[in-house]
Amino acid sequence: MKINSQSSLILWSLLMIVWMSSCNRTFWAKRAQSPDSLTGIQDDSLAVSNRIETLDTANLPFLEIRVNIHIIPDRHGNFLAGGPEDERPINGLEYGKRLINHINSIYRDFKPSPTSRSDFIGDSRFRVVLYTDPAQPADSFGGVFYWNTYREMKGPYGDTVLNILLRENGVKGDFKLNGSACGFSMDGCNQITMWDAYDNMANGGNFGWWSFASNAVHEIGHLMGLCHSFYCQNECRDLDLDLEAECVTNPCFDDCGGPNIKHCDNWHSGSRNVMGYNGNNDAMTPCQWKTAYRNVYFSKAKYIRKVNPDGSY
């Protein structure tokens, strides 16, 4: 059969329209199935939120907090800048290693607290990792830094790490155990400070690395959005936190993170809550854990990494 040029042109145009329509259908189908689509992100966030709410921790990722340790002296001395073979805790590298190991031992195994109405028991899915880059020439001690003064402190990793500062208050032998955090959110906040670790270690104080590890968990708890366990407006109040049992000497304390001076006697309450003032910060209530995990998981902080249960990132 002969087909003239005009008929051939019409047939060719029809074939092109059918082909383009087929391509478009294929393209949009692939977009709808993409894990990067808005629907996929919403579904994933909803699934994670449900697992948090139901305490389905086995199906939630570990949340790694990458940290650096900054040692800042005073006129009474400083941790030694020894090598990794020096296992004395007065060596800054050894002290930092013990500090981080004990922080993680708390995160791996939360205990019950006698003052709580309900307890989160077991692995919190939080971990702290000392971050270092062997290719970074300014990092001579594997994530631990020694400075002459606070003013000169400037780590090479910027906001991609949480900076843990070990500072002294200038009073030898007073053996304090104090700390502070830069805020109540990890977004835009990447520093906690602990005071007098060297004084306690070098001069025979009662507070070793284990106490300062508890102190660090408390301060990181503030970055996770948690208030003191005896705070009057605590969102977990009457759910599973007993504020009067936490405070002891008063009903509660009206400050989320400010210093509690002679108002609540949480130290002698028997509490083990991480957000209390006590020597055994190794307990959380389910409400506190849900708040903390949710805030960290959905944080935009660059020093947080999600590690799947199989170990993949």
PEVEN-V803562 format. One record per backbone hydrogen bond with DSSP energy under -1.0 kcal/mol. NH is the residue of the N-H (numbers start at 1). CO is the residue of the C=O. If there is no record, write none. Layout:
nh = (NH/NH)
co = (CO/CO)
This chain:
nh = (8/9/10/11/12/13/14/15/16/17/18/19/20/21/22/23/24/25/26/27/28/29/30/31/32/33/37/41/42/43/44/45/46/47/48/49/50/51/52/53/54/55/56/57/59/60/62/63/64/65/66/67/68/69/70/71/72/74/77/80/86/91/92/95/96/97/98/99/100/101/102/103/104/105/106/107/108/110/111/116/117/120/122/124/127/129/131/136/139/145/147/153/160/162/163/164/165/166/167/174/180/182/189/192/193/194/195/196/200/201/202/203/205/212/213/214/215/216/217/218/219/220/221/222/223/224/225/226/228/229/231/232/234/237/238/239/240/241/246/247/248/249/253/255/265/268/269/274/276/282/282/283/289/290/291/292/293/294/295/296/297/298/299/304/305/307/308/311)
co = (4/5/6/7/8/9/10/11/12/13/14/15/16/17/18/19/20/21/22/23/24/25/26/27/28/29/34/37/38/39/40/41/42/43/44/45/46/47/48/49/50/52/51/55/56/57/307/125/305/127/303/129/162/143/164/145/166/77/74/90/83/88/80/91/92/93/94/95/96/97/98/99/100/101/102/103/104/122/282/113/240/284/110/107/63/65/67/133/136/69/71/150/157/66/190/68/192/70/194/171/193/191/186/163/180/165/178/167/196/197/198/199/200/208/209/210/211/212/213/214/215/216/217/218/219/220/222/221/256/275/228/253/231/234/241/236/236/236/242/243/244/247/230/253/247/265/266/283/273/272/280/272/285/286/287/288/289/290/291/292/293/294/296/301/64/62/312/308)
